[in-house]
Amino acid sequence: MKITLLKALGTSAVLAVTAAQGAWATECIAPANAGGGWDFTCRQIGKLLFDEKLVAAPVQVTNMAGAGGGLAYSYVVNERSSDEDLIVAASSATTTRLAQNAFGGATADQVRFVGAIAGDPGVIVVAKDSPYMTLKDLVEAIKADPGSVTFAGGSAAGGFDHMKPLQVLKAAGFTDIRKVKYIGVDGGADAITQTIGGHTQAMTGDMSETIGFIKSGEVRALAVLSSERIPGFDIPTAKEQGYDVEAVNWRGLYVPKDISDDAFNLWASRLQAVADSAEWQAVMESNGLASFTLVGDDFQEWVNGVVAQTTEMSKEIGVIQ
């Protein structure tokens, strides 16, 4: 059953089914510590699900950091595989790790990817007192001495955050990318703290993870990895600085594999309703997010293609064999 059928029914149908289901509380698992992109996804989507009366009770957010999202993935697959009241924050980092077999043999078909409702542009930032004033300064320093710069990111080594600076360096003609130093921690908040504290020289993450630190002046953004500058933020793109790289992290959800098709399509309709709300548009604007909405079966098919493409790219850059 295609989600387009549920889209045609509209929000009123979502509300009717929700009311029939009763007031069971929804849980959203953020597979990282508080403050990162997955936490942001759960809290923002969860708030709007309740505010828009798409669920009958406030959404409970559970932070479950570990193994770059692998702990939560394993927990959902093995312990909650038929729970229709469970949603899990996901992103490009999720599909990257699955493509690289970073979850200990877990595969993308062990859950159902229900939808994405925003694109979170990648960003490279440094501490406010960093000597690197431009992306070129940072790139040239690494080309001269690869060991002089360590990146921190919220994904594991070889994950989506790790790939961002590697793509920039490849675009700059630097080929020995295995020499680039990277530390993966549990979430963007932890990664940016590493850079502010001087433990790493740069942080690679997403706009939603760094926006508060950018606004407060604790970090300086050297580049945003989108096709155009983000409205309201004076951050140059990598492209306009001579590096033809785009890396936009989709933000969305997956659900347990063994829920019914009706439950899957209901979650897709709920997510579509959140995406269509004026409140979500305001959230995207204030957090530097780009429009990207794809839900239901169409999104699942898209994810399958992304996993295949990421596997191929990971082999190309030597992350996997």
C-alpha positions in Angstrom: 0.0 0.0 0.0 1.5 3.3 -1.1 1.6 6.2 1.2 0.1 8.4 -1.5 -3.3 6.8 -0.6 -3.0 8.1 3.0 -1.8 11.5 1.8 -5.1 11.8 -0.1 -7.0 11.2 3.1 -5.3 14.1 4.8 -4.7 15.1 8.4 -8.3 14.4 9.5 -7.8 10.7 8.7 -4.6 10.6 10.8 -6.5 12.2 13.7 -9.3 9.7 13.4 -7.0 6.7 13.4 -5.0 8.2 16.3 -8.1 8.7 18.4 -9.2 5.1 17.7 -5.8 3.8 18.9 -6.2 5.4 22.3 -3.8 7.5 24.4 -0.7 5.2 24.3 2.4 7.3 24.7 4.8 7.4 21.7 8.5 6.9 22.4 11.2 8.4 20.2 14.7 7.0 20.6 17.5 9.4 19.9 20.6 7.1 19.3 23.0 9.7 20.8 23.4 11.9 23.8 21.3 15.0 24.3 22.2 18.0 22.2 23.1 16.4 18.9 21.2 16.0 15.6 19.3 12.9 16.5 18.2 14.4 19.8 17.1 17.5 17.9 15.0 15.3 15.5 13.2 13.5 18.3 12.5 16.6 20.3 11.3 18.8 17.5 9.2 16.1 15.7 7.9 14.8 19.0 6.8 18.3 20.1 5.0 18.9 16.9 3.3 15.5 16.8 1.6 16.4 20.1 1.1 20.1 19.3 -0.6 19.2 16.0 -2.7 16.6 17.8 -1.3 13.8 15.7 -0.6 11.7 18.8 -2.8 11.6 21.9 0.0 12.1 24.5 3.3 13.9 24.7 6.1 12.0 23.0 8.7 10.5 25.4 12.3 11.0 24.2 14.9 8.4 25.2 18.6 9.1 24.6 20.4 5.8 23.8 24.0 6.6 22.8 26.4 3.9 21.8 28.2 2.5 18.8 27.4 5.4 16.6 23.7 4.5 16.7 24.3 0.8 16.6 23.2 0.2 20.2 19.7 1.7 19.5 19.5 -0.1 16.2 20.2 -3.5 17.8 17.8 -2.7 20.7 15.0 -1.9 18.2 15.7 -5.0 16.1 16.0 -7.5 18.9 13.7 -6.1 21.7 11.1 -3.8 20.1 10.6 -5.2 16.6 6.8 -5.0 16.6 6.2 -1.9 18.8 3.9 0.4 16.8 4.3 3.2 19.3 8.1 3.5 18.8 9.9 5.8 16.4 13.6 6.3 16.1 15.6 9.4 14.8 17.6 8.6 11.7 19.8 10.5 9.2 22.4 10.0 6.5 24.7 8.8 9.3 22.4 5.9 9.8 22.4 4.7 6.2 26.1 5.3 6.0 26.9 3.0 8.9 24.6 0.4 7.6 26.2 0.6 4.2 29.6 0.1 5.8 28.6 -2.8 8.0 29.4 -0.7 11.1 26.5 -2.2 13.1 28.0 -5.6 13.5 26.2 -7.3 10.6 23.0 -5.4 10.9 21.3 -4.5 7.6 19.0 -1.8 6.4 16.1 -4.2 5.9 15.8 -5.0 9.6 13.8 -1.8 10.2 11.5 0.3 8.0 12.5 3.8 7.1 9.4 5.9 7.3 10.4 9.3 6.1 12.6 12.4 6.0 11.3 15.9 6.5 14.4 18.1 6.3 17.8 18.4 5.0 20.5 19.4 7.4 23.5 20.9 5.6 26.9 19.8 6.6 29.2 22.4 8.1 32.9 22.6 9.1 33.6 24.7 12.2 36.7 25.7 14.3 37.0 27.3 17.7 36.6 31.1 17.9 40.4 31.5 18.5 41.5 29.1 15.8 44.3 30.3 13.4 42.3 28.9 10.5 40.2 31.8 9.1 39.0 30.1 5.9 38.4 26.6 4.6 41.4 27.1 2.4 43.6 27.8 5.4 42.4 24.5 6.9 42.8 22.5 3.7 46.3 23.9 3.0 47.4 23.1 6.6 46.3 19.4 6.2 48.0 19.2 2.8 51.2 20.4 4.3 51.1 18.3 7.4 48.1 15.8 7.6 48.9 15.1 11.3 48.5 18.8 12.3 44.6 18.8 12.2 42.2 16.4 13.9 38.5 16.5 13.2 35.8 15.6 15.7 32.4 14.4 14.5 29.3 12.8 15.8 29.6 9.7 13.6 32.0 6.8 13.9 35.2 6.6 11.9 34.2 6.2 8.2 30.7 7.6 8.9 28.9 10.5 7.3 30.6 13.2 9.4 34.0 11.6 8.6 33.3 11.6 4.9 32.6 15.3 4.7 36.2 16.7 5.2 37.5 13.8 3.1 35.3 14.8 0.2 36.6 18.4 0.6 40.2 17.3 0.6 39.6 15.0 -2.4 38.2 18.0 -4.2 41.3 19.9 -3.3 43.5 17.3 -4.9 44.7 15.6 -1.7 44.7 11.9 -2.3 46.3 10.4 0.9 43.0 10.8 2.8 43.8 7.9 5.1 46.3 10.1 6.9 43.6 12.6 7.9 42.9 12.4 11.7 39.4 12.0 12.9 37.8 11.3 16.3 34.2 9.9 16.3 32.1 10.6 19.5 28.5 10.0 20.5 26.7 13.0 18.9 27.4 16.4 17.5 27.3 18.1 20.9 30.1 16.0 22.2 32.1 16.6 19.0 31.8 20.4 19.1 32.8 20.4 22.8 36.0 18.6 21.8 36.8 21.5 19.4 35.8 24.3 21.7 38.0 22.7 24.4 41.0 22.6 22.1 41.2 18.8 22.0 40.6 18.8 18.2 41.3 21.5 15.6 37.9 21.3 13.8 34.5 19.8 14.0 32.6 18.3 11.1 28.8 18.1 11.6 25.5 19.6 10.6 23.9 23.0 10.9 21.3 22.0 13.5 24.1 20.6 15.8 26.2 23.8 15.6 23.8 26.6 15.2 23.7 27.6 18.9 27.5 27.6 19.1 27.7 29.7 15.9 25.2 32.2 17.2 27.0 32.5 20.6 30.4 33.0 18.9 32.0 30.0 20.5 32.9 28.6 17.1 33.5 30.0 13.6 32.0 28.3 10.6 34.4 27.9 7.7 32.0 26.4 5.2 28.5 25.1 4.8 28.3 22.0 2.5 25.2 23.0 0.6 24.5 24.3 -2.9 23.7 27.8 -1.6 24.3 29.8 1.5 21.8 29.2 4.3 19.4 32.3 4.7 20.2 34.2 7.8 23.7 32.9 8.2 26.8 34.5 6.7 28.6 31.3 6.0 30.3 30.7 2.6 29.7 27.4 0.9 32.5 25.1 0.1 31.6 25.4 -3.6 32.1 29.2 -3.7 35.5 28.6 -2.0 36.6 26.3 -4.8 35.7 22.9 -3.4 32.8 21.2 -5.4 31.3 19.4 -2.4 27.7 19.1 -1.2 26.8 17.0 1.9 23.3 17.5 3.2 22.2 15.2 6.0 18.5 14.1 5.8 16.6 14.1 9.1 13.8 11.6 9.6 12.7 8.4 11.3 12.7 4.7 11.1 10.3 2.3 12.8 10.4 -1.4 13.8 10.3 -3.8 10.9 7.4 -6.0 12.2 4.8 -3.3 12.7 1.7 -3.6 10.4 1.5 -1.8 7.1 -1.3 0.3 8.5 0.9 1.4 11.3 3.7 2.2 9.0 1.5 4.3 6.7 0.0 6.0 9.7 3.4 7.1 10.8 4.2 8.3 7.3 1.0 10.4 7.3 1.8 11.8 10.7 5.3 12.8 9.5 3.9 14.3 6.3 1.5 16.4 8.5 4.4 17.6 10.6 6.3 18.6 7.5 3.3 20.5 6.1 2.8 22.5 9.4 3.7 26.2 9.7 5.5 25.4 12.9 7.9 23.0 11.2 8.6 25.6 8.5 9.6 28.0 11.4 11.8 25.3 13.0 13.6 24.7 9.7 14.2 28.4 9.2 15.5 29.1 12.7 17.8 26.1 12.5 19.2 26.5 9.0 17.5 23.4 7.6 16.7 22.9 3.9 13.4 21.5 2.6 13.5 17.7 1.9 10.3 15.7 2.4 9.9 12.1 1.3 7.8 9.6 3.2 6.4 6.1 3.1 7.3 3.5 0.5 8.9 6.0 -1.7 11.4 6.9 1.0 12.1 3.3 1.8 13.0 2.8 -1.9 15.2 5.9 -1.9 17.0 4.7 1.2 17.8 1.4 -0.4 19.4 3.2 -3.3 21.4 5.5 -1.0 22.8 2.5 0.9 23.9 0.9 -2.3 25.6 4.1 -3.5 27.3 4.7 -0.2 28.7 1.2 -0.1 30.3 1.8 -3.5 31.7 5.2 -2.5 33.1 3.8 0.8 35.0 1.2 -1.2 36.4 3.9 -3.4 37.8 5.9 -0.6 39.1 2.8 1.2 36.8 2.9 4.2 35.6 -0.7 3.5 37.1 -3.4 1.2 
